């Protein structure tokens, strides 16, 4: 069965609809992978501290460059 048979014939449309329905039911029953809230919180904390560290690093480098030029 070729691609055009699946798309342009009524039998193909029915088959594709059935396949789509089965996949949808499987997705509804099993769903996506569970989200680990602890890992998300750890990632948020890591990003927050990492951003804070780069901010202070940039600030200290700006201050040190101002003191060198003065």
Buried (B, 14 or more C-beta within 10 A) or exposed (E): EEEEEBEEEEEBEEBEEEEEEEEEEEEEEEEEEEEEEEEEEEEEEEEEEEEEEEEEEEEEEEEEEEEEEE
